[in-house]
Amino acid sequence: MQRDRMRQLHYAPLQGDTALKFLEEHHRKELSSAVYLRKLDNQIFVRSDAIFHALIDIRSGWRHLAKIALLLPKNFRDAIYNWIARNRHSLAYSKACALPSTDVSAQILP
């Protein structure tokens, strides 16, 4: 959310109404993965593809590294993604998620 300075991305829980409307069941059941639905072409990206394509689409400073990372084999990228997902609590500085500000709340869909 901090990288999306132009507030292009919106977030929805995989169990919510928005995900039910736009995603197939197998994407909604995969609760441990990031899913990115690109509005421009309705293309769905999962795990590392979701992260890297989102960074590129929001024109993040990390977009150049994301383009290079997409050249790596998908199974290698997803293995790293899965390791980070499993260990995210020990890798994070804080054990609790911050409450969203009013600005950020507008980006969260039902």
N, C-alpha and C positions, 0 to 999 in steps of 0.2 A: 504494500500500500504506500509505503514511503517513496518507492521508486516511481510510482505512477503520478507524477506531478500534474499532469493534465487531466487526471481523474477519468481515464478512458476505460479502465477495468471495473467491472461490477462483480460482486461475490454473492454466492448463494450456497446454502447447505445442500449436500447431495440428497438429503431426505426431504427437502422443501418443495413447495409448489412450482417454483421456477425450474428446478432440475427435472421434476416430473413432466413438465411441459416440453422441455427441449432435449433431454437426454434419454437414451434407451436404458432399459433396466440394468444391463450388465455394467454400464458406467456408474449408475447410482449405487449399485451394491459394492463397488470397489471403493470403500470408504477411506482406504489408506493412500489413495492416489489423488494427485492434482488433475483436474479436468479443465481444459480451456476450450470454450466454444468461441471461435472467431466469428464475429457477427458479419463481417464483410462477405465471407464465402460459406458460412455455416459449417466450416471444417472443425472437427473435434480432435484435440490433441490430449494425450494422457501422459502422466509422469514427467520425465525429463523433457519430452517434446513440448508439453504444456508450459513448463517454466521458461524454456528458451524462446519459444515463439512469442510468449507474452512479453518477455524482455525486449525482443526485437520490435514488436508491434507498438509498445509504448515509448519507443525510442529512448530506452534507458541508456545510461552510460555503459552498462554491461552488454549492450546489444552486439558489439563487435566480438567480444569473447563468446557470446551465445551463438553467433554465426559459425565460429570456428568449432565450438563444441558439437554443433549439429553434424559436423563432418565425421565425428567419432561413431563407431558402431553403436546402434541403439541398445543392444543388450548390455554393453559396457556402461553407457550413460545411465540406463535404468537400474543397473546394479548399484551404482553410486547413489542414485536418487533413493533407492530402497534402504540403503545403509543409513543415509541421513534421516530418512523418515522414521526408521526404527530408533535412532539415537538422538532425535531432535530435543528431547527434554534434557539430556545431559550436555548437549552442545549449546543450548540457549543460556543466556545470562540470567533470565528470570524464569521461574517455575510456573508463573501464572500469565495468562494472556491479559493484555491491557484492555480496558473497556473502550469501545470505539467512541471517538469524538463525534460531535454533531455532523461535521463535514464528512467523515468516514461513514457514518450511519446511512447517509444518502446513497452510498455505493453498495449497500448490503440489500439484496433482494430476498423476498420470502421463499 
